[in-house]
Amino acid sequence: MVPDGMMQMSGNMVHSNFADIGWSLHWTGFLVGLVAWSFLSGLFVWAIAATYNRLLG
């Protein structure tokens, strides 16, 4: 939502200066990220559910 503030905060956390790095997001990157995050989230929830069900017996 606020890329400038996030870049500054991230830079402070790793003791670097990210102020000169530009922000670029295209529709292709957005869609690939959306699919990847959806898949990984589903995989993570499946693993938790499988572990939970196995612990219940």
C-alpha positions in Angstrom: 0.0 0.0 0.0 2.9 2.4 0.7 6.0 1.1 -1.1 8.2 4.0 -0.1 7.6 3.4 3.6 8.0 -0.3 3.3 11.3 0.0 1.4 12.6 2.3 4.1 11.5 0.0 6.9 13.0 -3.1 5.1 16.2 -1.2 4.6 16.4 -0.3 8.3 15.8 -3.9 9.3 18.8 -5.2 7.2 20.9 -2.1 7.7 20.9 -1.2 4.0 19.7 1.7 1.9 16.9 0.7 -0.4 15.9 4.2 -1.3 17.4 4.1 -4.8 15.6 0.8 -5.7 12.6 1.4 -7.9 9.2 -0.2 -7.6 7.9 -2.0 -10.7 4.9 -4.4 -10.9 3.3 -5.4 -14.1 0.2 -7.5 -14.7 2.2 -10.6 -15.6 4.1 -10.4 -12.3 0.9 -9.8 -10.4 -0.9 -12.8 -11.9 2.1 -15.1 -11.4 2.4 -14.0 -7.8 -1.3 -14.5 -7.3 -1.2 -18.0 -8.6 2.0 -18.9 -6.7 0.7 -17.6 -3.4 -2.6 -19.3 -3.9 -0.9 -22.6 -4.6 1.5 -22.4 -1.8 -1.2 -21.3 0.7 -3.3 -24.3 -0.4 -0.4 -26.7 0.0 0.4 -25.3 3.5 -3.2 -25.7 4.6 -3.4 -29.2 3.2 -0.3 -30.2 5.1 -1.6 -28.8 8.3 -5.0 -30.6 7.8 -3.3 -33.8 7.0 -1.1 -33.6 10.1 -4.1 -32.7 12.2 -6.1 -35.6 10.9 -3.2 -38.0 11.4 -2.8 -37.0 15.0 -6.5 -37.6 15.6 -6.1 -41.1 14.4 
